[in-house]
Amino acid sequence: MDGTQRCVAIIGGGPAGLMAAETARAAGVAVQLFDRMGSVGRKFLIAGKGGLNLTHSDAFDAFVARYGARANAVRAWLEDFDAEALRIWARGLGVETFVGSSGRVFPQDLKAAPLLRGWVRRLRASGVQFHVHHEWRGWNSDGTLRFARDGGEKSVHADAVVLALGGGSWPVLGSDGSWVDILAARGVELAPLQPSNCGFDIAGPGPGGGWSEHFAKRHAGDPVKPVMIEWDDPARGSVRKQGEFVITQTGVEGSLIYALSAALRDAITARGSVEIRLDLAPARDAQRLARDLAIPHGKRSLSEHLRRHAGIDGVKAGLLYEALGKDGMHDPARVAAAIKALPLRLARARPLDEAISTAGGVRFAALDAGLMLKTMPGTFCAGEMVDWEAPTGGYLLTACFASGRLAGEAAARWAQQQG
């Protein structure tokens, strides 16, 4: 770097930070990227272990709607870099993608590592300088950046800074929310960090709530599928959604729960708890089910009777016993009603450090259209540390990429204007 070239510092090496580095470097500024971990993209790699869900094939308006209350703000990011643009970008790294049966988009090999390796190689070749094991601690009195490094401190000057520090979930991978106190001390307007795409504890018969010891021991880890969840959302009225979830030691988690988690979390915050209803046999008619279960089962066991006439066994039968008790299981009408509308009261969301992602963070009111902090000119924010959330399905990653691109371009322009 010569003495006239402006420099942008990127703090955080996830998808948002790496995309900010790429776009800033392409704009002609020097880029230094810092990460507290020993390598970049660690959460990205973990997300790809089960098959990297890069984005989604929804039509644009439907895609934008998945960002809920922040849809209008996130729309501006996606208008510049949407799901199709992300697939084209991946192709430029030699990674072809395909649309799965659910509409989710994956790399052909279903892996995150080849994409990340190719991306980092390309960034290095373009001149991006990587600095790992650098923990950001804010600013010195002269405006330089503070980093903890090798038991001491290091100061770095930059003409613009992009903060892409993630939320507060997955602290073991570097996203621990420690930046909240740093920005709060600078007067930045923040929304409290909350778990998103998270599981929930139930209010049940177990010690301190939760499942009974017998049920938890027997069924924790079991998937419940297919199942329909119905609940009365104060904002949207009655909601019905089919899918599957998983029993945990203290409650429930999994894709169907995650899809509803933001609304469920907010309802619990407002009301203290929330009741959902499980339809354990969504393909079966309620009246026919009641008639079939009323048929005397003779010498057959109750379990066999349930399996034959309701398709209920395993964890679904366990849920019925948990709700009705042994005596209630001998009342066909009660059993039929419970199969179609089993009440389950959710008491609390699981802790933030167990969540897949984070809600809350830097409020949009604190940012300009280029994601620069209004009270801190030259400092930009991107990715999950901004106050938005989305369900799993590729929506999280796409918005992280798009916000990083926007912030990187804006930071480069800002740096080049400094004279």
C-alpha positions as a Markdown table, in Angstrom:
| # | Residue | x | y | z |
|---|---|---|---|---|
| 1 | Met | 0.0 | 0.0 | 0.0 |
| 2 | Asp | 1.4 | 3.4 | -1.0 |
| 3 | Gly | 1.1 | 6.5 | 1.1 |
| 4 | Thr | -1.9 | 7.9 | -0.8 |
| 5 | Gln | -4.1 | 4.7 | -0.8 |
| 6 | Arg | -6.9 | 4.9 | 1.7 |
| 7 | Cys | -7.6 | 2.0 | 4.0 |
| 8 | Val | -10.8 | 0.3 | 5.2 |
| 9 | Ala | -10.6 | -2.0 | 8.3 |
| 10 | Ile | -13.1 | -4.8 | 8.4 |
| 11 | Ile | -13.7 | -6.3 | 11.9 |
| 12 | Gly | -15.3 | -9.7 | 11.7 |
| 13 | Gly | -14.6 | -12.5 | 9.2 |
| 14 | Gly | -18.0 | -14.0 | 8.7 |
| 15 | Pro | -20.0 | -13.7 | 5.4 |
| 16 | Ala | -20.9 | -10.0 | 6.0 |
| 17 | Gly | -17.3 | -9.1 | 6.8 |
| 18 | Leu | -15.8 | -11.0 | 3.9 |
| 19 | Met | -18.2 | -9.5 | 1.5 |
| 20 | Ala | -17.5 | -6.1 | 2.8 |
| 21 | Ala | -13.8 | -6.7 | 2.3 |
| 22 | Glu | -14.4 | -8.0 | -1.3 |
| 23 | Thr | -16.4 | -5.0 | -2.3 |
| 24 | Ala | -14.2 | -2.4 | -0.6 |
| 25 | Arg | -11.1 | -3.9 | -2.2 |
| 26 | Ala | -12.8 | -3.9 | -5.6 |
| 27 | Ala | -13.5 | -0.2 | -5.2 |
| 28 | Gly | -9.8 | 0.5 | -5.0 |
| 29 | Val | -9.0 | 0.9 | -1.3 |
| 30 | Ala | -6.6 | -1.1 | 0.8 |
| 31 | Val | -8.4 | -3.5 | 3.1 |
| 32 | Gln | -7.3 | -5.1 | 6.4 |
| 33 | Leu | -9.6 | -7.7 | 7.9 |
| 34 | Phe | -9.4 | -8.6 | 11.6 |
| 35 | Asp | -11.0 | -11.6 | 13.4 |
| 36 | Arg | -10.7 | -12.7 | 17.0 |
| 37 | Met | -10.6 | -16.4 | 16.0 |
| 38 | Gly | -7.7 | -18.3 | 14.4 |
| 39 | Ser | -9.4 | -18.4 | 11.0 |
| 40 | Val | -12.4 | -16.7 | 9.3 |
| 41 | Gly | -15.8 | -18.1 | 8.5 |
| 42 | Arg | -16.1 | -20.5 | 11.4 |
| 43 | Lys | -19.9 | -20.1 | 11.9 |
| 44 | Phe | -20.3 | -20.3 | 8.1 |
| 45 | Leu | -18.5 | -23.7 | 8.1 |
| 46 | Ile | -20.7 | -25.0 | 11.0 |
| 47 | Ala | -23.8 | -23.9 | 9.1 |
| 48 | Gly | -22.7 | -25.9 | 6.1 |
| 49 | Lys | -22.1 | -29.2 | 8.0 |
| 50 | Gly | -25.6 | -30.5 | 7.2 |
| 51 | Gly | -25.5 | -29.1 | 3.7 |
| 52 | Leu | -24.9 | -25.4 | 3.2 |
| 53 | Asn | -28.3 | -23.6 | 2.7 |
| 54 | Leu | -26.9 | -20.6 | 0.8 |
| 55 | Thr | -30.2 | -18.9 | -0.2 |
| 56 | His | -33.8 | -19.5 | -1.2 |
| 57 | Ser | -35.6 | -19.6 | -4.6 |
| 58 | Asp | -38.6 | -17.6 | -3.4 |
| 59 | Ala | -39.9 | -14.9 | -5.7 |
| 60 | Phe | -38.4 | -11.5 | -4.7 |
| 61 | Asp | -41.4 | -10.1 | -2.8 |
| 62 | Ala | -42.0 | -13.4 | -1.0 |
| 63 | Phe | -38.3 | -13.5 | -0.1 |
| 64 | Val | -38.4 | -10.0 | 1.3 |
| 65 | Ala | -41.5 | -10.7 | 3.3 |
| 66 | Arg | -39.5 | -13.3 | 5.4 |
| 67 | Tyr | -37.8 | -10.5 | 7.2 |
| 68 | Gly | -41.0 | -9.5 | 9.0 |
| 69 | Ala | -41.0 | -6.1 | 10.7 |
| 70 | Arg | -37.6 | -5.3 | 9.0 |
| 71 | Ala | -38.7 | -6.3 | 5.5 |
| 72 | Asn | -38.7 | -2.7 | 4.1 |
| 73 | Ala | -35.2 | -2.0 | 5.4 |
| 74 | Val | -33.7 | -5.2 | 4.2 |
| 75 | Arg | -35.4 | -4.9 | 0.8 |
| 76 | Ala | -33.0 | -2.1 | 0.0 |
| 77 | Trp | -30.1 | -4.4 | 0.6 |
| 78 | Leu | -31.6 | -7.2 | -1.5 |
| 79 | Glu | -32.5 | -4.9 | -4.4 |
| 80 | Asp | -28.7 | -4.5 | -4.9 |
| 81 | Phe | -27.8 | -8.2 | -4.2 |
| 82 | Asp | -30.6 | -10.7 | -4.2 |
| 83 | Ala | -30.7 | -14.5 | -4.1 |
| 84 | Glu | -30.0 | -14.8 | -7.9 |
| 85 | Ala | -27.0 | -12.5 | -7.6 |
| 86 | Leu | -25.7 | -14.6 | -4.7 |
| 87 | Arg | -25.9 | -17.8 | -6.9 |
| 88 | Ile | -24.1 | -16.0 | -9.7 |
| 89 | Trp | -21.4 | -14.8 | -7.2 |
| 90 | Ala | -20.9 | -18.4 | -6.0 |
| 91 | Arg | -20.6 | -19.6 | -9.7 |
| 92 | Gly | -17.8 | -17.1 | -10.0 |
| 93 | Leu | -16.0 | -19.1 | -7.3 |
| 94 | Gly | -16.5 | -22.3 | -9.2 |
| 95 | Val | -19.4 | -23.4 | -7.0 |
| 96 | Glu | -22.6 | -24.3 | -8.9 |
| 97 | Thr | -25.9 | -24.4 | -6.9 |
| 98 | Phe | -29.2 | -26.2 | -7.2 |
| 99 | Val | -32.7 | -25.7 | -5.8 |
| 100 | Gly | -33.9 | -28.4 | -3.4 |
| 101 | Ser | -37.4 | -29.7 | -3.1 |
| 102 | Ser | -38.2 | -27.2 | -0.4 |
| 103 | Gly | -37.0 | -24.3 | -2.5 |
| 104 | Arg | -33.8 | -23.9 | -0.6 |
| 105 | Val | -30.6 | -23.4 | -2.6 |
| 106 | Phe | -27.5 | -25.4 | -1.9 |
| 107 | Pro | -24.0 | -25.9 | -3.5 |
| 108 | Gln | -23.9 | -28.9 | -5.7 |
| 109 | Asp | -21.6 | -30.7 | -3.3 |
| 110 | Leu | -23.6 | -29.5 | -0.2 |
| 111 | Lys | -20.4 | -28.2 | 1.4 |
| 112 | Ala | -19.3 | -24.9 | 2.7 |
| 113 | Ala | -15.5 | -25.5 | 2.9 |
| 114 | Pro | -14.7 | -25.4 | -0.8 |
| 115 | Leu | -16.6 | -22.1 | -1.3 |
| 116 | Leu | -15.0 | -20.5 | 1.7 |
| 117 | Arg | -11.5 | -21.7 | 0.7 |
| 118 | Gly | -11.9 | -20.4 | -2.8 |
| 119 | Trp | -13.3 | -17.1 | -1.5 |
| 120 | Val | -10.4 | -16.5 | 0.9 |
| 121 | Arg | -7.8 | -17.4 | -1.8 |
| 122 | Arg | -9.4 | -14.8 | -4.1 |
| 123 | Leu | -9.5 | -12.2 | -1.4 |
| 124 | Arg | -5.8 | -12.7 | -0.6 |
| 125 | Ala | -4.9 | -12.6 | -4.2 |
| 126 | Ser | -6.8 | -9.3 | -4.6 |
| 127 | Gly | -4.7 | -7.8 | -1.8 |
| 128 | Val | -6.9 | -8.1 | 1.3 |
| 129 | Gln | -4.7 | -8.5 | 4.4 |
| 130 | Phe | -6.0 | -11.0 | 7.0 |
| 131 | His | -5.2 | -10.6 | 10.7 |
| 132 | Val | -6.5 | -13.4 | 12.9 |
| 133 | His | -6.3 | -13.7 | 16.7 |
| 134 | His | -7.1 | -10.0 | 16.9 |
| 135 | Glu | -9.9 | -9.2 | 19.5 |
| 136 | Trp | -11.4 | -5.8 | 18.9 |
| 137 | Arg | -11.7 | -3.6 | 22.0 |
| 138 | Gly | -13.0 | -0.4 | 20.6 |
| 139 | Trp | -11.1 | 2.9 | 20.0 |
| 140 | Asn | -8.2 | 4.8 | 21.5 |
| 141 | Ser | -8.6 | 8.4 | 22.4 |
| 142 | Asp | -6.9 | 9.4 | 19.1 |
| 143 | Gly | -9.5 | 7.4 | 17.1 |
| 144 | Thr | -7.3 | 4.4 | 16.2 |
| 145 | Leu | -8.7 | 0.9 | 16.6 |
| 146 | Arg | -7.7 | -1.1 | 19.7 |
| 147 | Phe | -7.0 | -4.9 | 19.4 |
| 148 | Ala | -5.9 | -7.4 | 22.0 |
| 149 | Arg | -3.1 | -9.4 | 20.5 |
| 150 | Asp | -0.5 | -11.8 | 22.0 |
| 151 | Gly | -1.2 | -10.7 | 25.6 |
| 152 | Gly | -0.9 | -7.0 | 24.7 |
| 153 | Glu | -2.6 | -4.3 | 22.6 |
| 154 | Lys | -2.2 | -3.2 | 19.1 |
| 155 | Ser | -3.4 | 0.1 | 17.6 |
| 156 | Val | -4.6 | 0.3 | 13.9 |
| 157 | His | -5.4 | 3.4 | 11.9 |
| 158 | Ala | -8.1 | 3.2 | 9.2 |
| 159 | Asp | -9.9 | 5.8 | 7.1 |
| 160 | Ala | -13.2 | 3.8 | 7.5 |
| 161 | Val | -14.3 | 0.8 | 9.5 |
| 162 | Val | -16.9 | -1.9 | 8.9 |
| 163 | Leu | -18.1 | -3.7 | 12.0 |
| 164 | Ala | -19.4 | -7.2 | 11.1 |
| 165 | Leu | -19.1 | -8.8 | 14.5 |
| 166 | Gly | -22.2 | -11.1 | 14.4 |
| 167 | Gly | -24.8 | -11.3 | 17.1 |
| 168 | Gly | -24.6 | -13.0 | 20.4 |
| 169 | Ser | -25.2 | -16.6 | 19.5 |
| 170 | Trp | -22.4 | -19.2 | 19.0 |
| 171 | Pro | -19.9 | -17.5 | 21.3 |
| 172 | Val | -17.5 | -20.4 | 20.9 |
| 173 | Leu | -17.2 | -19.4 | 17.2 |
| 174 | Gly | -16.5 | -15.7 | 18.0 |
| 175 | Ser | -20.0 | -14.1 | 18.0 |
| 176 | Asp | -20.4 | -13.3 | 21.7 |
| 177 | Gly | -22.0 | -9.9 | 21.6 |
| 178 | Ser | -19.1 | -8.2 | 23.4 |
| 179 | Trp | -19.4 | -5.3 | 21.0 |
| 180 | Val | -22.7 | -4.2 | 22.6 |
| 181 | Asp | -21.0 | -2.5 | 25.6 |
| 182 | Ile | -18.5 | -0.9 | 23.4 |
| 183 | Leu | -21.1 | 0.7 | 21.1 |
| 184 | Ala | -23.5 | 1.5 | 24.0 |
| 185 | Ala | -20.7 | 3.5 | 25.6 |
| 186 | Arg | -20.4 | 5.5 | 22.4 |
| 187 | Gly | -24.1 | 6.3 | 22.6 |
| 188 | Val | -25.2 | 4.1 | 19.7 |
| 189 | Glu | -28.9 | 3.2 | 19.8 |
| 190 | Leu | -29.2 | -0.6 | 20.3 |
| 191 | Ala | -32.1 | -3.1 | 20.7 |
| 192 | Pro | -31.4 | -5.8 | 23.3 |
| 193 | Leu | -30.0 | -9.0 | 21.8 |
| 194 | Gln | -32.5 | -11.9 | 21.8 |
| 195 | Pro | -32.4 | -15.5 | 20.6 |
| 196 | Ser | -33.8 | -16.1 | 17.2 |
| 197 | Asn | -34.3 | -19.5 | 15.4 |
| 198 | Cys | -34.3 | -21.0 | 18.9 |
| 199 | Gly | -35.8 | -23.7 | 20.9 |
| 200 | Phe | -38.2 | -23.3 | 23.9 |
| 201 | Asp | -38.7 | -24.8 | 27.3 |
| 202 | Ile | -42.1 | -26.1 | 28.1 |
| 203 | Ala | -44.2 | -25.5 | 31.2 |
| 204 | Gly | -44.7 | -29.1 | 32.2 |
| 205 | Pro | -44.8 | -31.7 | 35.0 |
| 206 | Gly | -41.1 | -32.1 | 35.3 |
| 207 | Pro | -38.9 | -30.6 | 38.1 |
| 208 | Gly | -39.0 | -26.8 | 37.5 |
| 209 | Gly | -41.3 | -27.4 | 34.5 |
| 210 | Gly | -40.4 | -29.3 | 31.4 |
| 211 | Trp | -41.1 | -32.9 | 30.5 |
| 212 | Ser | -41.6 | -35.7 | 33.0 |
| 213 | Glu | -38.3 | -37.5 | 33.8 |
| 214 | His | -39.7 | -40.6 | 32.1 |
| 215 | Phe | -40.6 | -38.9 | 28.9 |
| 216 | Ala | -37.4 | -36.8 | 28.6 |
| 217 | Lys | -35.3 | -39.9 | 29.2 |
| 218 | Arg | -37.1 | -41.9 | 26.6 |
| 219 | His | -37.8 | -39.3 | 23.9 |
| 220 | Ala | -35.3 | -36.5 | 24.1 |
| 221 | Gly | -33.8 | -36.2 | 20.6 |
| 222 | Asp | -36.7 | -37.8 | 18.9 |
| 223 | Pro | -38.3 | -36.0 | 15.8 |
| 224 | Val | -42.0 | -35.4 | 15.8 |
| 225 | Lys | -43.2 | -35.7 | 12.2 |
| 226 | Pro | -45.4 | -34.9 | 10.4 |
| 227 | Val | -47.1 | -32.5 | 12.8 |
| 228 | Met | -49.1 | -29.3 | 12.5 |
| 229 | Ile | -48.7 | -26.5 | 15.0 |
| 230 | Glu | -51.6 | -24.2 | 15.5 |
| 231 | Trp | -51.6 | -21.1 | 17.8 |
| 232 | Asp | -53.3 | -17.8 | 18.2 |
| 233 | Asp | -50.9 | -15.1 | 17.1 |
| 234 | Pro | -52.0 | -11.7 | 18.5 |
| 235 | Ala | -50.7 | -10.1 | 15.3 |
| 236 | Arg | -51.9 | -12.5 | 12.7 |
| 237 | Gly | -54.8 | -14.5 | 14.2 |
| 238 | Ser | -54.8 | -18.3 | 14.1 |
| 239 | Val | -51.6 | -19.7 | 12.5 |
| 240 | Arg | -51.3 | -23.2 | 11.2 |
| 241 | Lys | -48.0 | -24.6 | 10.0 |
| 242 | Gln | -46.9 | -28.1 | 9.2 |
| 243 | Gly | -43.5 | -29.6 | 9.4 |
| 244 | Glu | -41.4 | -31.4 | 12.1 |
| 245 | Phe | -39.6 | -30.6 | 15.3 |
| 246 | Val | -37.4 | -32.4 | 17.9 |
| 247 | Ile | -38.0 | -33.1 | 21.5 |
| 248 | Thr | -35.3 | -31.8 | 23.8 |
| 249 | Gln | -34.6 | -32.5 | 27.5 |
| 250 | Thr | -36.7 | -29.5 | 28.5 |
| 251 | Gly | -38.9 | -28.7 | 25.6 |
| 252 | Val | -38.8 | -28.4 | 21.8 |
| 253 | Glu | -36.6 | -27.2 | 18.9 |
| 254 | Gly | -36.1 | -27.8 | 15.2 |
| 255 | Ser | -37.2 | -26.4 | 11.9 |
| 256 | Leu | -40.9 | -26.0 | 12.6 |
| 257 | Ile | -40.3 | -24.4 | 15.9 |
| 258 | Tyr | -37.6 | -22.1 | 14.4 |
| 259 | Ala | -40.0 | -20.9 | 11.7 |
| 260 | Leu | -42.3 | -19.6 | 14.4 |
| 261 | Ser | -39.7 | -18.7 | 17.0 |
| 262 | Ala | -39.7 | -14.9 | 16.5 |
| 263 | Ala | -43.5 | -14.6 | 17.0 |
| 264 | Leu | -43.5 | -17.1 | 19.8 |
| 265 | Arg | -40.6 | -15.4 | 21.6 |
| 266 | Asp | -42.4 | -12.0 | 21.4 |
| 267 | Ala | -45.7 | -13.5 | 22.6 |
| 268 | Ile | -43.9 | -15.0 | 25.6 |
| 269 | Thr | -42.3 | -11.7 | 26.4 |
| 270 | Ala | -45.7 | -9.9 | 26.2 |
| 271 | Arg | -47.8 | -12.6 | 28.0 |
| 272 | Gly | -45.4 | -14.6 | 30.1 |
| 273 | Ser | -46.0 | -17.9 | 28.3 |
| 274 | Val | -47.8 | -19.1 | 25.2 |
| 275 | Glu | -49.9 | -22.1 | 24.3 |
| 276 | Ile | -49.5 | -23.9 | 21.0 |
| 277 | Arg | -51.6 | -26.9 | 19.9 |
| 278 | Leu | -50.2 | -29.9 | 18.1 |
| 279 | Asp | -52.1 | -31.8 | 15.5 |
| 280 | Leu | -50.3 | -35.2 | 15.6 |
| 281 | Ala | -52.3 | -36.6 | 12.7 |
| 282 | Pro | -52.6 | -33.7 | 10.2 |
| 283 | Ala | -53.8 | -35.9 | 7.4 |
| 284 | Arg | -56.6 | -37.6 | 9.3 |
| 285 | Asp | -60.2 | -36.3 | 9.7 |
| 286 | Ala | -61.1 | -35.6 | 13.3 |
| 287 | Gln | -64.5 | -37.2 | 13.2 |
| 288 | Arg | -63.2 | -40.4 | 11.5 |
| 289 | Leu | -60.4 | -40.5 | 14.0 |
| 290 | Ala | -62.9 | -40.4 | 16.9 |
| 291 | Arg | -65.0 | -43.2 | 15.4 |
| 292 | Asp | -62.0 | -45.4 | 14.7 |
| 293 | Leu | -60.6 | -45.0 | 18.2 |
| 294 | Ala | -64.0 | -45.8 | 19.8 |
| 295 | Ile | -63.9 | -49.3 | 18.2 |
| 296 | Pro | -63.2 | -51.8 | 21.0 |
| 297 | His | -59.6 | -53.0 | 20.8 |
| 298 | Gly | -60.3 | -56.3 | 22.5 |
| 299 | Lys | -57.1 | -58.2 | 23.3 |
| 300 | Arg | -54.9 | -55.8 | 21.4 |
| 301 | Ser | -52.8 | -53.4 | 23.5 |
| 302 | Leu | -53.7 | -49.8 | 23.6 |
| 303 | Ser | -50.5 | -49.0 | 21.9 |
| 304 | Glu | -51.3 | -51.3 | 19.0 |
| 305 | His | -54.9 | -49.9 | 18.8 |
| 306 | Leu | -53.4 | -46.3 | 18.5 |
| 307 | Arg | -51.0 | -47.4 | 15.8 |
| 308 | Arg | -53.7 | -49.2 | 13.8 |
| 309 | His | -56.5 | -46.7 | 14.0 |
| 310 | Ala | -54.6 | -43.4 | 14.3 |
| 311 | Gly | -51.1 | -44.0 | 13.0 |
| 312 | Ile | -49.8 | -42.9 | 16.4 |
| 313 | Asp | -46.8 | -44.6 | 18.1 |
| 314 | Gly | -43.4 | -43.8 | 19.5 |
| 315 | Val | -42.9 | -40.2 | 20.5 |
| 316 | Lys | -46.4 | -39.2 | 19.5 |
| 317 | Ala | -47.9 | -41.8 | 21.8 |
| 318 | Gly | -45.5 | -40.5 | 24.5 |
| 319 | Leu | -46.8 | -37.0 | 24.0 |
| 320 | Leu | -50.4 | -38.2 | 24.5 |
| 321 | Tyr | -49.5 | -40.1 | 27.7 |
| 322 | Glu | -47.7 | -37.0 | 28.9 |
| 323 | Ala | -50.7 | -34.8 | 28.4 |
| 324 | Leu | -53.6 | -37.2 | 29.4 |
| 325 | Gly | -52.0 | -39.6 | 31.8 |
| 326 | Lys | -52.7 | -43.3 | 31.8 |
| 327 | Asp | -56.4 | -42.9 | 32.8 |
| 328 | Gly | -57.1 | -40.4 | 30.1 |
| 329 | Met | -55.7 | -42.7 | 27.5 |
| 330 | His | -58.7 | -45.0 | 28.0 |
| 331 | Asp | -61.2 | -42.4 | 26.9 |
| 332 | Pro | -61.3 | -42.6 | 23.1 |
| 333 | Ala | -63.0 | -39.2 | 22.7 |
| 334 | Arg | -60.3 | -37.4 | 24.8 |
| 335 | Val | -57.6 | -39.2 | 23.0 |
| 336 | Ala | -59.0 | -38.3 | 19.6 |
| 337 | Ala | -59.4 | -34.6 | 20.7 |
| 338 | Ala | -55.8 | -34.6 | 22.0 |
| 339 | Ile | -54.4 | -36.1 | 18.8 |
| 340 | Lys | -55.9 | -33.2 | 16.8 |
| 341 | Ala | -55.2 | -30.4 | 19.3 |
| 342 | Leu | -52.6 | -31.4 | 22.0 |
| 343 | Pro | -52.0 | -28.3 | 24.1 |
| 344 | Leu | -48.3 | -27.5 | 24.8 |
| 345 | Arg | -47.4 | -24.4 | 26.9 |
| 346 | Leu | -44.1 | -22.8 | 26.1 |
| 347 | Ala | -42.5 | -21.1 | 29.1 |
| 348 | Arg | -39.4 | -19.4 | 27.7 |
| 349 | Ala | -37.0 | -19.3 | 24.8 |
| 350 | Arg | -33.7 | -21.2 | 25.3 |
| 351 | Pro | -30.7 | -19.0 | 26.1 |
| 352 | Leu | -29.1 | -16.7 | 23.4 |
| 353 | Asp | -25.9 | -18.8 | 23.2 |
| 354 | Glu | -27.9 | -21.8 | 22.1 |
| 355 | Ala | -29.8 | -20.0 | 19.4 |
| 356 | Ile | -29.0 | -20.3 | 15.7 |
| 357 | Ser | -29.1 | -16.6 | 15.2 |
| 358 | Thr | -29.8 | -13.3 | 17.0 |
| 359 | Ala | -32.5 | -10.6 | 17.0 |
| 360 | Gly | -31.7 | -7.1 | 18.2 |
| 361 | Gly | -28.6 | -5.1 | 17.8 |
| 362 | Val | -27.8 | -1.7 | 16.1 |
| 363 | Arg | -31.2 | -0.1 | 15.4 |
| 364 | Phe | -31.9 | 1.0 | 11.8 |
| 365 | Ala | -32.6 | 4.5 | 13.2 |
| 366 | Ala | -28.9 | 4.7 | 14.2 |
| 367 | Leu | -27.8 | 4.0 | 10.6 |
| 368 | Asp | -27.9 | 5.9 | 7.3 |
| 369 | Ala | -28.8 | 4.3 | 4.0 |
| 370 | Gly | -25.2 | 3.1 | 3.6 |
| 371 | Leu | -25.2 | 1.5 | 7.0 |
| 372 | Met | -23.0 | 4.1 | 8.5 |
| 373 | Leu | -23.5 | 5.0 | 12.2 |
| 374 | Lys | -25.0 | 8.5 | 12.2 |
| 375 | Thr | -23.2 | 9.4 | 15.5 |
| 376 | Met | -19.9 | 7.9 | 14.3 |
| 377 | Pro | -19.0 | 9.0 | 10.8 |
| 378 | Gly | -16.8 | 6.5 | 9.0 |
| 379 | Thr | -18.0 | 3.6 | 11.0 |
| 380 | Phe | -20.4 | 1.1 | 9.3 |
| 381 | Cys | -22.2 | -1.9 | 10.5 |
| 382 | Ala | -23.2 | -5.1 | 8.6 |
| 383 | Gly | -24.7 | -8.5 | 9.1 |
| 384 | Glu | -26.3 | -10.0 | 12.2 |
| 385 | Met | -25.2 | -7.2 | 14.5 |
| 386 | Val | -27.9 | -5.0 | 12.9 |
| 387 | Asp | -31.4 | -5.2 | 14.3 |
| 388 | Trp | -33.1 | -7.7 | 11.9 |
| 389 | Glu | -33.9 | -11.4 | 11.9 |
| 390 | Ala | -35.1 | -14.0 | 9.5 |
| 391 | Pro | -36.0 | -17.7 | 9.6 |
| 392 | Thr | -33.6 | -20.3 | 8.5 |
| 393 | Gly | -33.8 | -21.3 | 4.8 |
| 394 | Gly | -31.1 | -19.2 | 3.3 |
| 395 | Tyr | -32.6 | -15.9 | 4.3 |
| 396 | Leu | -30.1 | -15.2 | 7.1 |
| 397 | Leu | -27.0 | -15.8 | 4.9 |
| 398 | Thr | -28.4 | -13.8 | 2.0 |
| 399 | Ala | -29.1 | -10.7 | 4.1 |
| 400 | Cys | -25.6 | -11.0 | 5.7 |
| 401 | Phe | -24.0 | -11.1 | 2.2 |
| 402 | Ala | -26.1 | -8.2 | 0.9 |
| 403 | Ser | -25.5 | -5.9 | 3.9 |
| 404 | Gly | -21.8 | -6.6 | 3.8 |
| 405 | Arg | -21.7 | -5.6 | 0.2 |
| 406 | Leu | -23.6 | -2.4 | 0.9 |
| 407 | Ala | -21.4 | -1.5 | 3.9 |
| 408 | Gly | -18.2 | -2.3 | 2.0 |
| 409 | Glu | -19.1 | -0.1 | -0.9 |
| 410 | Ala | -20.1 | 2.8 | 1.3 |
| 411 | Ala | -17.0 | 2.5 | 3.5 |
| 412 | Ala | -14.8 | 2.6 | 0.4 |
| 413 | Arg | -16.5 | 5.7 | -0.8 |
| 414 | Trp | -16.1 | 7.3 | 2.6 |
| 415 | Ala | -12.4 | 6.4 | 2.8 |
| 416 | Gln | -11.7 | 7.8 | -0.6 |
| 417 | Gln | -13.3 | 11.1 | 0.3 |
| 418 | Gln | -10.9 | 11.6 | 3.3 |
| 419 | Gly | -8.2 | 14.0 | 2.3 |
